[in-house]
Every structure is written in structure tokens, then in C-alpha cells.
Amino acid sequence: MDTFFQLLSELMENISLFLDQLSALDIDTWMRLGLLYVLFLWCAIIVWAIRDVSARGGGFLWQLIVVLLIIFLTPIFGLPLYFLIRPQYRYYEEEVTPMESAHVCPEEHSATLVCYACKKPVDVDFVFCPYCKTHLKESCAKCQQEVRSEWKICPYCGTRDFHEKETEKEEKPTKEEKETEKK
């Protein structure tokens, strides 16, 4: 614990020495440091504006116009002016309206599913896949809701064995089969 307080006191001494050296600087040095800071900030704003213009799809001419705008009108006037005239979205963030989206990507807006067996698109209303003849939908034996064949559980009532009940119904022999077995 003593080492911590010792390090803390040394740090405080170093800080006070640094502040004393800063206070010993004359006004010309402070003015030069201030000017250097402003120039650095000005260059940083120019670099940021060039990167922003290129991200918004601007070509070389547009970048040159923005740089000249910021250089000649200073960041105080040039940067707000640039904010007013720049495109709203970056070229990869273009806003797409729902109408445009439906036109560009109709498969996203159509009512299609993918067959779990052959992975081809099928209509939502299809009970069988027209490509591989896979049974896509069944009725739950408990709640009679329509469920997809690949589901493990009925999402409406929670029945876990709706597949087994369907297969049991199919496997029961008919009267004719029973009579043929007796003979």
C-alpha cells in the first residue's frame, strides 16, 4: 500500500512540473500550438470529407469540389455546407421502398416455401411437392390444424406424435384385407 501512495505522490510531482513548464511558455508559443491544433483539425476534416464523399458514391470531381469547399470556406462554413449538399445515403445504404423491393426481389414477397426433401421452391398452399412428391402438410390428429410434415411438434396444441397417429391410420388393415388374411 505504501508503494501505491509513493507512486501517486511521484505522479503528482511530475504533473506539477509539467504544468509549471507550460505556464512558463510565452504567448507566441501558445499561439503556435493553437494554430497547429487548428491546422491538424482542418486536415482531419478534409480527410473525413474525402472518405465520406467516396462512401456516398462521389467520383474524383465531386471529391475535389468538396476539398476546395472546405479549404476555401474553412471548416466553420464549408463543413455545414457540405452536410447540406451531400447525398443522404451511402451507395450501399440506399433506401429501397416496399414497392421497389417487390419489383427487385419478387421471391421475397411471394408466398413460397422450400421443400424440405428436394430444397426446391413450392407454393405455400401445396400439400405435395410437385418435384419429388413429398408430403408437405398433414393435419394434427388432436387439434386438426394444418402442420408441415418436417415439424417435430404441433405448434398449435403441442402434440408431439401427430406423425405417428397419421401412420397408424394408414397402417390399419381394411375389412377386405382382414377377410383375405382369414382365408
FITOR-899814 format. One record per atom (N, C-alpha, C): residue number from 1; residue in one letter; chain; z, x, y. Coordinates in nm, 2 decimals. Each point is the difference from the previous one (the first is absolute). Example, Ala and Ser with C-alpha at 12.3 -4.5 7.8 and 13.67 -1.06 7.14 Angstrom:
BEGIN
- 1_a_A_0.78_1.32_-0.57
- 1_a_A_0.00_-0.09_0.12
- 1_a_A_0.00_0.09_0.12
- 2_s_A_-0.07_-0.04_0.11
- 2_s_A_0.00_0.09_0.11
- 2_s_A_0.08_-0.08_0.11
This chain:
BEGIN
- 1_m_A_0.00_0.08_-0.12
- 1_m_A_0.00_-0.08_0.12
- 1_m_A_0.00_0.09_0.13
- 2_d_A_0.07_0.11_-0.01
- 2_d_A_0.00_0.09_0.11
- 2_d_A_-0.14_0.06_0.03
- 3_t_A_-0.08_0.02_-0.10
- 3_t_A_-0.13_0.05_0.02
- 3_t_A_-0.09_-0.10_0.07
- 4_f_A_0.02_-0.13_-0.03
- 4_f_A_-0.07_-0.10_0.07
- 4_f_A_0.03_0.00_0.15
- 5_f_A_0.12_0.01_0.03
- 5_f_A_0.04_0.00_0.15
- 5_f_A_-0.04_0.13_0.06
- 6_q_A_-0.01_0.10_-0.07
- 6_q_A_-0.04_0.13_0.05
- 6_q_A_-0.15_-0.01_0.03
- 7_l_A_-0.08_-0.05_-0.09
- 7_l_A_-0.14_-0.02_0.02
- 7_l_A_-0.03_-0.09_0.12
- 8_l_A_0.08_-0.11_0.01
- 8_l_A_-0.02_-0.10_0.10
- 8_l_A_0.03_0.07_0.14
- 9_s_A_0.10_0.08_0.01
- 9_s_A_0.03_0.07_0.13
- 9_s_A_-0.11_0.10_0.03
- 10_e_A_-0.05_0.07_-0.10
- 10_e_A_-0.11_0.09_0.03
- 10_e_A_-0.13_-0.07_0.05
- 11_l_A_-0.03_-0.12_-0.06
- 11_l_A_-0.11_-0.08_0.04
- 11_l_A_0.02_-0.05_0.14
- 12_m_A_0.12_-0.04_0.04
- 12_m_A_0.03_-0.04_0.14
- 12_m_A_-0.02_0.11_0.10
- 13_e_A_0.04_0.12_-0.04
- 13_e_A_-0.02_0.12_0.09
- 13_e_A_-0.15_0.03_0.02
- 14_n_A_-0.07_-0.01_-0.11
- 14_n_A_-0.15_0.03_0.01
- 14_n_A_-0.07_-0.11_0.09
- 15_i_A_0.04_-0.12_-0.02
- 15_i_A_-0.05_-0.11_0.09
- 15_i_A_0.03_0.02_0.14
- 16_s_A_0.12_0.04_0.03
- 16_s_A_0.04_0.02_0.14
- 16_s_A_-0.07_0.13_0.06
- 17_l_A_-0.03_0.10_-0.08
- 17_l_A_-0.08_0.11_0.04
- 17_l_A_-0.14_-0.04_0.04
- 18_f_A_-0.06_-0.08_-0.09
- 18_f_A_-0.14_-0.05_0.02
- 18_f_A_0.00_-0.08_0.13
- 19_l_A_0.09_-0.09_0.02
- 19_l_A_0.00_-0.08_0.12
- 19_l_A_0.02_0.08_0.13
- 20_d_A_0.08_0.11_-0.01
- 20_d_A_0.02_0.09_0.11
- 20_d_A_-0.13_0.07_0.03
- 21_q_A_-0.08_0.04_-0.10
- 21_q_A_-0.12_0.07_0.03
- 21_q_A_-0.11_-0.10_0.06
- 22_l_A_0.01_-0.13_-0.05
- 22_l_A_-0.09_-0.10_0.06
- 22_l_A_0.03_-0.02_0.15
- 23_s_A_0.13_-0.01_0.03
- 23_s_A_0.04_-0.03_0.14
- 23_s_A_-0.04_0.12_0.09
- 24_a_A_-0.01_0.12_-0.06
- 24_a_A_-0.03_0.12_0.08
- 24_a_A_-0.15_0.00_0.04
- 25_l_A_-0.08_-0.08_-0.07
- 25_l_A_-0.15_0.00_0.03
- 25_l_A_-0.02_-0.06_0.14
- 26_d_A_-0.10_0.06_0.07
- 26_d_A_-0.03_-0.06_0.14
- 26_d_A_-0.09_-0.12_-0.01
- 27_i_A_-0.03_-0.05_0.11
- 27_i_A_-0.08_-0.13_0.01
- 27_i_A_-0.15_0.02_-0.05
- 28_d_A_-0.05_0.12_0.03
- 28_d_A_-0.14_0.03_-0.04
- 28_d_A_-0.01_0.00_-0.16
- 29_t_A_0.10_0.05_-0.07
- 29_t_A_-0.01_0.00_-0.14
- 29_t_A_0.01_-0.14_-0.06
- 30_w_A_0.09_-0.08_0.07
- 30_w_A_0.01_-0.14_-0.05
- 30_w_A_-0.13_-0.08_0.03
- 31_m_A_-0.07_0.03_0.11
- 31_m_A_-0.12_-0.06_0.03
- 31_m_A_-0.11_0.04_-0.10
- 32_r_A_0.00_0.12_-0.04
- 32_r_A_-0.10_0.05_-0.10
- 32_r_A_0.03_-0.06_-0.14
- 33_l_A_0.13_-0.01_-0.03
- 33_l_A_0.03_-0.07_-0.13
- 33_l_A_-0.04_-0.14_0.00
- 34_g_A_0.02_-0.07_0.11
- 34_g_A_-0.03_-0.14_0.01
- 34_g_A_-0.15_-0.02_-0.01
- 35_l_A_-0.08_0.09_0.07
- 35_l_A_-0.14_-0.01_0.00
- 35_l_A_-0.06_0.03_-0.14
- 36_l_A_0.06_0.10_-0.07
- 36_l_A_-0.04_0.03_-0.14
- 36_l_A_0.03_-0.12_-0.09
- 37_y_A_0.11_-0.07_0.02
- 37_y_A_0.03_-0.12_-0.08
- 37_y_A_-0.10_-0.11_0.03
- 38_v_A_-0.04_-0.02_0.12
- 38_v_A_-0.09_-0.11_0.04
- 38_v_A_-0.14_0.04_-0.06
- 39_l_A_-0.04_0.12_0.00
- 39_l_A_-0.13_0.04_-0.05
- 39_l_A_0.00_-0.01_-0.16
- 40_f_A_0.11_0.03_-0.06
- 40_f_A_0.01_-0.02_-0.14
- 40_f_A_-0.01_-0.14_-0.04
- 41_l_A_0.07_-0.09_0.08
- 41_l_A_0.00_-0.14_-0.03
- 41_l_A_-0.14_-0.06_0.02
- 42_w_A_-0.07_0.05_0.11
- 42_w_A_-0.14_-0.04_0.03
- 42_w_A_-0.09_0.04_-0.12
- 43_c_A_0.01_0.12_-0.05
- 43_c_A_-0.09_0.04_-0.11
- 43_c_A_0.03_-0.08_-0.13
- 44_a_A_0.13_-0.03_-0.02
- 44_a_A_0.04_-0.08_-0.12
- 44_a_A_-0.06_-0.14_0.02
- 45_i_A_0.00_-0.06_0.11
- 45_i_A_-0.06_-0.13_0.02
- 45_i_A_-0.15_0.00_-0.02
- 46_i_A_-0.07_0.11_0.04
- 46_i_A_-0.14_0.01_-0.02
- 46_i_A_-0.03_0.01_-0.15
- 47_v_A_0.07_0.08_-0.07
- 47_v_A_-0.02_0.01_-0.14
- 47_v_A_0.03_-0.13_-0.07
- 48_w_A_0.10_-0.07_0.04
- 48_w_A_0.03_-0.13_-0.06
- 48_w_A_-0.11_-0.10_0.03
- 49_a_A_-0.05_0.00_0.12
- 49_a_A_-0.11_-0.09_0.03
- 49_a_A_-0.13_0.03_-0.07
- 50_i_A_-0.03_0.13_-0.02
- 50_i_A_-0.12_0.03_-0.08
- 50_i_A_0.02_-0.05_-0.15
- 51_r_A_0.11_0.02_-0.05
- 51_r_A_0.03_-0.05_-0.14
- 51_r_A_-0.01_-0.15_-0.01
- 52_d_A_0.05_-0.07_0.10
- 52_d_A_0.00_-0.14_0.01
- 52_d_A_-0.14_-0.06_0.01
- 53_v_A_-0.08_0.07_0.09
- 53_v_A_-0.14_-0.05_0.01
- 53_v_A_-0.08_0.02_-0.13
- 54_s_A_0.02_0.11_-0.07
- 54_s_A_-0.07_0.02_-0.12
- 54_s_A_0.05_-0.09_-0.11
- 55_a_A_0.12_-0.04_0.00
- 55_a_A_0.05_-0.10_-0.10
- 55_a_A_-0.05_-0.14_0.03
- 56_r_A_-0.03_-0.02_0.12
- 56_r_A_-0.06_-0.13_0.04
- 56_r_A_-0.15_-0.01_0.00
- 57_g_A_-0.06_0.10_-0.06
- 57_g_A_-0.14_0.00_-0.02
- 57_g_A_-0.08_0.05_0.11
- 58_g_A_0.06_0.07_0.10
- 58_g_A_-0.08_0.05_0.11
- 58_g_A_-0.07_0.13_-0.03
- 59_g_A_-0.12_0.01_0.05
- 59_g_A_-0.08_0.12_-0.02
- 59_g_A_0.04_0.11_0.10
- 60_f_A_-0.08_0.11_0.00
- 60_f_A_0.03_0.11_0.08
- 60_f_A_-0.01_-0.03_0.15
- 61_l_A_-0.10_-0.08_0.04
- 61_l_A_-0.01_-0.04_0.14
- 61_l_A_0.12_-0.08_0.05
- 62_w_A_0.05_-0.09_-0.08
- 62_w_A_0.12_-0.08_0.03
- 62_w_A_0.12_0.09_0.01
- 63_q_A_0.01_0.10_-0.09
- 63_q_A_0.12_0.09_0.01
- 63_q_A_-0.01_0.08_0.13
- 64_l_A_-0.12_0.05_0.04
- 64_l_A_-0.02_0.07_0.12
- 64_l_A_0.04_-0.08_0.12
- 65_i_A_-0.04_-0.13_0.00
- 65_i_A_0.04_-0.09_0.11
- 65_i_A_0.15_-0.01_0.01
- 66_v_A_0.06_-0.02_-0.11
- 66_v_A_0.15_-0.02_0.00
- 66_v_A_0.07_0.13_0.05
- 67_v_A_-0.04_0.11_-0.04
- 67_v_A_0.06_0.13_0.04
- 67_v_A_-0.02_0.02_0.15
- 68_l_A_-0.12_-0.02_0.05
- 68_l_A_-0.02_0.01_0.14
- 68_l_A_0.08_-0.10_0.08
- 69_l_A_0.01_-0.12_-0.05
- 69_l_A_0.08_-0.10_0.06
- 69_l_A_0.15_0.04_0.02
- 70_i_A_0.05_0.06_-0.11
- 70_i_A_0.14_0.04_0.01
- 70_i_A_0.02_0.13_0.08
- 71_i_A_-0.10_0.09_0.00
- 71_i_A_0.01_0.12_0.08
- 71_i_A_-0.01_-0.03_0.15
- 72_f_A_-0.10_-0.08_0.04
- 72_f_A_-0.02_-0.02_0.14
- 72_f_A_0.10_-0.11_0.06
- 73_l_A_0.04_-0.10_-0.08
- 73_l_A_0.09_-0.10_0.05
- 73_l_A_0.14_0.03_-0.03
- 74_t_A_0.03_0.11_-0.06
- 74_t_A_0.13_0.04_-0.05
- 74_t_A_0.05_-0.10_-0.10
- 75_p_A_0.10_0.04_-0.08
- 75_p_A_0.05_-0.09_-0.10
- 75_p_A_0.07_-0.13_0.06
- 76_i_A_0.04_0.01_0.12
- 76_i_A_0.07_-0.11_0.06
- 76_i_A_-0.10_-0.12_0.02
- 77_f_A_-0.12_0.03_0.04
- 77_f_A_-0.10_-0.11_0.02
- 77_f_A_-0.10_0.00_-0.11
- 78_g_A_-0.04_0.11_-0.06
- 78_g_A_-0.10_0.00_-0.10
- 78_g_A_0.04_-0.06_-0.13
- 79_l_A_0.13_0.03_-0.04
- 79_l_A_0.04_-0.06_-0.13
- 79_l_A_0.01_-0.15_0.00
- 80_p_A_0.06_-0.06_0.10
- 80_p_A_0.00_-0.15_0.01
- 80_p_A_-0.14_-0.06_0.00
- 81_l_A_-0.09_0.07_0.07
- 81_l_A_-0.14_-0.05_0.01
- 81_l_A_-0.06_0.01_-0.14
- 82_y_A_0.03_0.11_-0.07
- 82_y_A_-0.06_0.01_-0.14
- 82_y_A_0.06_-0.11_-0.09
- 83_f_A_0.13_-0.03_0.02
- 83_f_A_0.06_-0.11_-0.08
- 83_f_A_-0.07_-0.13_0.02
- 84_l_A_-0.05_-0.02_0.12
- 84_l_A_-0.07_-0.13_0.03
- 84_l_A_-0.14_0.00_-0.05
- 85_i_A_-0.07_0.11_-0.01
- 85_i_A_-0.14_-0.01_-0.04
- 85_i_A_-0.02_0.04_-0.15
- 86_r_A_0.10_0.05_-0.07
- 86_r_A_-0.03_0.04_-0.14
- 86_r_A_-0.01_-0.12_-0.09
- 87_p_A_-0.06_0.02_-0.11
- 87_p_A_-0.01_-0.11_-0.10
- 87_p_A_0.13_-0.04_-0.05
- 88_q_A_0.02_-0.13_-0.03
- 88_q_A_0.13_-0.05_-0.05
- 88_q_A_0.04_0.06_-0.13
- 89_y_A_-0.10_0.01_-0.09
- 89_y_A_0.03_0.04_-0.14
- 89_y_A_-0.06_0.13_-0.03
- 90_r_A_0.06_0.07_-0.09
- 90_r_A_-0.07_0.12_-0.06
- 90_r_A_-0.11_-0.05_-0.09
- 91_y_A_-0.10_0.09_-0.03
- 91_y_A_-0.11_-0.05_-0.07
- 91_y_A_0.04_-0.04_-0.15
- 92_y_A_0.11_0.05_-0.05
- 92_y_A_0.04_-0.04_-0.13
- 92_y_A_0.10_-0.11_0.00
- 93_e_A_0.04_-0.05_0.12
- 93_e_A_0.09_-0.11_0.01
- 93_e_A_-0.07_-0.12_0.06
- 94_e_A_-0.13_-0.01_0.00
- 94_e_A_-0.07_-0.11_0.06
- 94_e_A_0.06_-0.13_-0.05
- 95_e_A_0.02_-0.09_0.09
- 95_e_A_0.06_-0.13_-0.04
- 95_e_A_-0.12_-0.09_-0.05
- 96_v_A_0.03_-0.05_-0.12
- 96_v_A_-0.10_-0.09_-0.06
- 96_v_A_0.05_-0.14_0.00
- 97_t_A_-0.08_-0.09_0.06
- 97_t_A_0.05_-0.14_0.00
- 97_t_A_-0.02_-0.06_-0.14
- 98_p_A_0.07_-0.11_-0.03
- 98_p_A_-0.01_-0.06_-0.13
- 98_p_A_-0.14_-0.04_-0.04
- 99_m_A_-0.08_-0.04_0.10
- 99_m_A_-0.14_-0.04_-0.02
- 99_m_A_-0.08_0.12_-0.04
- 100_e_A_0.02_0.11_0.07
- 100_e_A_-0.07_0.12_-0.03
- 100_e_A_0.04_0.05_-0.14
- 101_s_A_0.12_-0.01_-0.03
- 101_s_A_0.06_0.05_-0.13
- 101_s_A_-0.07_-0.08_-0.11
- 102_a_A_-0.01_-0.13_0.01
- 102_a_A_-0.06_-0.08_-0.10
- 102_a_A_-0.15_0.04_-0.02
- 103_h_A_-0.06_0.03_0.11
- 103_h_A_-0.14_0.04_-0.01
- 103_h_A_-0.02_0.14_-0.06
- 104_v_A_0.08_0.09_0.04
- 104_v_A_-0.01_0.14_-0.05
- 104_v_A_0.05_0.01_-0.15
- 105_c_A_0.11_-0.06_-0.03
- 105_c_A_0.05_0.01_-0.14
- 105_c_A_0.02_-0.14_-0.06
- 106_p_A_-0.11_-0.06_-0.04
- 106_p_A_0.02_-0.14_-0.05
- 106_p_A_0.08_-0.01_-0.13
- 107_e_A_0.01_0.11_-0.08
- 107_e_A_0.07_0.00_-0.12
- 107_e_A_0.15_-0.01_0.02
- 108_e_A_0.05_0.04_0.12
- 108_e_A_0.14_-0.01_0.03
- 108_e_A_0.04_-0.15_0.03
- 109_h_A_-0.10_-0.08_0.04
- 109_h_A_0.03_-0.13_0.04
- 109_h_A_-0.04_-0.11_-0.10
- 110_s_A_-0.07_0.04_-0.10
- 110_s_A_-0.04_-0.09_-0.10
- 110_s_A_0.11_-0.02_-0.10
- 111_a_A_0.00_-0.11_-0.07
- 111_a_A_0.10_-0.03_-0.10
- 111_a_A_-0.04_0.06_-0.13
- 112_t_A_0.02_0.12_-0.02
- 112_t_A_-0.03_0.07_-0.13
- 112_t_A_0.12_0.07_-0.06
- 113_l_A_0.00_0.01_-0.13
- 113_l_A_0.10_0.07_-0.07
- 113_l_A_-0.08_0.11_-0.08
- 114_v_A_0.07_0.08_-0.07
- 114_v_A_-0.06_0.10_-0.09
- 114_v_A_0.05_-0.03_-0.14
- 115_c_A_-0.09_0.00_-0.09
- 115_c_A_0.03_-0.03_-0.14
- 115_c_A_0.08_0.12_-0.05
- 116_y_A_0.12_-0.03_-0.06
- 116_y_A_0.08_0.11_-0.05
- 116_y_A_-0.05_0.07_-0.12
- 117_a_A_-0.10_-0.06_-0.07
- 117_a_A_-0.06_0.07_-0.11
- 117_a_A_-0.12_0.09_0.03
- 118_c_A_-0.09_-0.05_0.07
- 118_c_A_-0.12_0.07_0.04
- 118_c_A_-0.01_0.06_0.14
- 119_k_A_0.10_-0.04_0.08
- 119_k_A_0.01_0.04_0.14
- 119_k_A_-0.11_-0.04_0.09
- 120_k_A_-0.07_-0.10_-0.03
- 120_k_A_-0.11_-0.05_0.08
- 120_k_A_0.05_-0.12_0.08
- 121_p_A_-0.06_-0.02_0.12
- 121_p_A_0.05_-0.11_0.09
- 121_p_A_-0.04_-0.14_-0.06
- 122_v_A_0.10_-0.09_0.01
- 122_v_A_-0.03_-0.14_-0.05
- 122_v_A_0.06_-0.09_0.10
- 123_d_A_-0.05_-0.12_0.01
- 123_d_A_0.05_-0.10_0.09
- 123_d_A_0.14_-0.05_-0.04
- 124_v_A_0.08_-0.04_0.10
- 124_v_A_0.13_-0.04_-0.02
- 124_v_A_0.01_-0.12_-0.09
- 125_d_A_-0.10_-0.09_0.01
- 125_d_A_0.00_-0.12_-0.08
- 125_d_A_-0.04_0.02_-0.15
- 126_f_A_-0.05_0.11_-0.03
- 126_f_A_-0.05_0.03_-0.14
- 126_f_A_0.12_0.00_-0.10
- 127_v_A_-0.02_-0.06_-0.11
- 127_v_A_0.10_0.00_-0.11
- 127_v_A_-0.03_0.11_-0.10
- 128_f_A_-0.13_0.03_-0.01
- 128_f_A_-0.05_0.10_-0.09
- 128_f_A_-0.09_0.10_0.08
- 129_c_A_0.01_0.13_-0.04
- 129_c_A_-0.08_0.10_0.07
- 129_c_A_-0.15_-0.02_-0.06
- 130_p_A_-0.10_-0.02_0.09
- 130_p_A_-0.13_-0.01_-0.05
- 130_p_A_-0.06_0.13_-0.05
- 131_y_A_0.06_0.11_0.02
- 131_y_A_-0.05_0.13_-0.05
- 131_y_A_0.05_0.03_-0.14
- 132_c_A_0.13_-0.01_-0.02
- 132_c_A_0.06_0.04_-0.12
- 132_c_A_0.06_-0.11_-0.08
- 133_k_A_-0.01_-0.12_0.05
- 133_k_A_0.05_-0.12_-0.07
- 133_k_A_0.16_0.00_-0.01
- 134_t_A_0.07_0.07_0.08
- 134_t_A_0.14_0.01_-0.01
- 134_t_A_0.06_-0.13_0.06
- 135_h_A_0.10_-0.05_-0.06
- 135_h_A_0.07_-0.12_0.05
- 135_h_A_0.09_0.05_0.12
- 136_l_A_-0.03_-0.05_0.12
- 136_l_A_0.07_0.04_0.12
- 136_l_A_0.12_-0.08_0.03
- 137_k_A_0.00_-0.13_-0.03
- 137_k_A_0.11_-0.08_0.04
- 137_k_A_0.04_-0.09_-0.11
- 138_e_A_0.13_-0.03_0.00
- 138_e_A_0.06_-0.09_-0.10
- 138_e_A_0.09_-0.10_0.07
- 139_s_A_0.05_-0.10_-0.07
- 139_s_A_0.11_-0.08_0.06
- 139_s_A_0.13_0.03_-0.07
- 140_c_A_0.10_0.01_0.09
- 140_c_A_0.14_0.02_-0.06
- 140_c_A_0.04_-0.12_-0.08
- 141_a_A_0.06_0.03_-0.11
- 141_a_A_0.04_-0.11_-0.09
- 141_a_A_0.12_-0.08_0.05
- 142_k_A_0.08_0.07_0.09
- 142_k_A_0.12_-0.07_0.05
- 142_k_A_-0.03_-0.08_0.12
- 143_c_A_-0.07_0.06_0.10
- 143_c_A_-0.02_-0.07_0.13
- 143_c_A_-0.14_-0.04_0.03
- 144_q_A_-0.09_0.03_-0.09
- 144_q_A_-0.14_-0.04_0.00
- 144_q_A_-0.08_0.06_0.12
- 145_q_A_0.06_0.10_0.07
- 145_q_A_-0.07_0.06_0.11
- 145_q_A_-0.11_0.10_-0.06
- 146_e_A_-0.10_0.02_0.08
- 146_e_A_-0.10_0.10_-0.04
- 146_e_A_0.05_0.14_0.02
- 147_v_A_-0.01_0.08_-0.10
- 147_v_A_0.04_0.14_0.01
- 147_v_A_-0.11_0.09_-0.06
- 148_r_A_0.00_0.13_0.05
- 148_r_A_-0.10_0.09_-0.04
- 148_r_A_0.04_0.06_-0.14
- 149_s_A_-0.10_0.03_-0.08
- 149_s_A_0.03_0.05_-0.13
- 149_s_A_0.07_0.13_-0.01
- 150_e_A_-0.02_0.09_0.10
- 150_e_A_0.06_0.13_-0.01
- 150_e_A_0.15_0.00_0.05
- 151_w_A_0.04_-0.11_0.06
- 151_w_A_0.14_0.00_0.04
- 151_w_A_0.10_0.00_-0.11
- 152_k_A_0.11_0.06_0.01
- 152_k_A_0.10_0.00_-0.10
- 152_k_A_0.10_-0.11_0.01
- 153_i_A_0.01_-0.07_0.11
- 153_i_A_0.10_-0.11_0.03
- 153_i_A_-0.07_-0.10_0.09
- 154_c_A_0.04_-0.12_-0.02
- 154_c_A_-0.05_-0.11_0.09
- 154_c_A_0.07_0.01_0.13
- 155_p_A_-0.07_0.02_0.11
- 155_p_A_0.07_0.02_0.13
- 155_p_A_0.05_-0.13_0.06
- 156_y_A_-0.02_-0.12_-0.06
- 156_y_A_0.04_-0.13_0.04
- 156_y_A_0.13_-0.04_-0.06
- 157_c_A_0.02_0.02_-0.13
- 157_c_A_0.12_-0.04_-0.07
- 157_c_A_0.08_0.11_-0.07
- 158_g_A_-0.07_0.12_-0.01
- 158_g_A_0.07_0.11_-0.06
- 158_g_A_-0.01_0.01_-0.15
- 159_t_A_-0.08_-0.08_-0.06
- 159_t_A_-0.02_0.00_-0.14
- 159_t_A_-0.06_0.14_-0.04
- 160_r_A_0.06_0.06_-0.10
- 160_r_A_-0.06_0.13_-0.04
- 160_r_A_-0.09_-0.01_-0.12
- 161_d_A_0.00_-0.10_-0.07
- 161_d_A_-0.08_-0.01_-0.12
- 161_d_A_-0.11_-0.11_0.01
- 162_f_A_-0.06_-0.02_0.11
- 162_f_A_-0.10_-0.10_0.01
- 162_f_A_-0.13_0.04_-0.08
- 163_h_A_-0.02_0.13_-0.02
- 163_h_A_-0.11_0.04_-0.08
- 163_h_A_0.02_-0.04_-0.15
- 164_e_A_0.12_0.02_-0.05
- 164_e_A_0.03_-0.03_-0.14
- 164_e_A_-0.01_-0.14_-0.03
- 165_k_A_0.04_-0.09_0.09
- 165_k_A_-0.02_-0.14_-0.03
- 165_k_A_-0.14_-0.05_0.00
- 166_e_A_-0.09_0.07_0.08
- 166_e_A_-0.14_-0.03_-0.01
- 166_e_A_-0.06_0.04_-0.13
- 167_t_A_0.04_0.12_-0.05
- 167_t_A_-0.05_0.05_-0.12
- 167_t_A_0.05_-0.08_-0.12
- 168_e_A_0.13_-0.05_0.01
- 168_e_A_0.05_-0.08_-0.11
- 168_e_A_-0.08_-0.13_-0.01
- 169_k_A_-0.03_-0.06_0.11
- 169_k_A_-0.08_-0.13_0.00
- 169_k_A_-0.14_0.03_-0.07
- 170_e_A_-0.06_0.11_0.03
- 170_e_A_-0.13_0.03_-0.06
- 170_e_A_0.01_0.03_-0.15
- 171_e_A_0.11_0.06_-0.04
- 171_e_A_0.02_0.04_-0.14
- 171_e_A_0.04_-0.11_-0.09
- 172_k_A_0.05_-0.11_0.05
- 172_k_A_0.04_-0.11_-0.09
- 172_k_A_-0.12_-0.06_-0.07
- 173_p_A_0.00_-0.01_-0.13
- 173_p_A_-0.11_-0.05_-0.08
- 173_p_A_-0.02_-0.15_0.03
- 174_t_A_-0.12_-0.04_-0.01
- 174_t_A_-0.04_-0.14_0.02
- 174_t_A_0.02_-0.07_-0.13
- 175_k_A_0.00_-0.13_0.00
- 175_k_A_0.01_-0.09_-0.12
- 175_k_A_-0.10_0.04_-0.10
- 176_e_A_-0.12_0.02_0.04
- 176_e_A_-0.11_0.03_-0.09
- 176_e_A_0.03_0.14_-0.07
- 177_e_A_0.05_0.09_0.08
- 177_e_A_0.03_0.14_-0.06
- 177_e_A_0.11_-0.02_-0.10
- 178_k_A_0.10_-0.08_0.02
- 178_k_A_0.11_-0.02_-0.09
- 178_k_A_-0.05_-0.06_-0.13
- 179_e_A_-0.09_-0.10_0.01
- 179_e_A_-0.06_-0.07_-0.12
- 179_e_A_-0.08_0.10_-0.08
- 180_t_A_-0.08_0.08_0.06
- 180_t_A_-0.08_0.10_-0.07
- 180_t_A_0.09_0.10_-0.07
- 181_e_A_0.11_0.04_0.06
- 181_e_A_0.10_0.09_-0.06
- 181_e_A_0.06_-0.06_-0.13
- 182_k_A_0.03_-0.13_0.01
- 182_k_A_0.06_-0.07_-0.12
- 182_k_A_-0.09_0.00_-0.12
- 183_k_A_-0.13_-0.01_0.03
- 183_k_A_-0.10_-0.02_-0.11
- 183_k_A_-0.02_0.14_-0.06
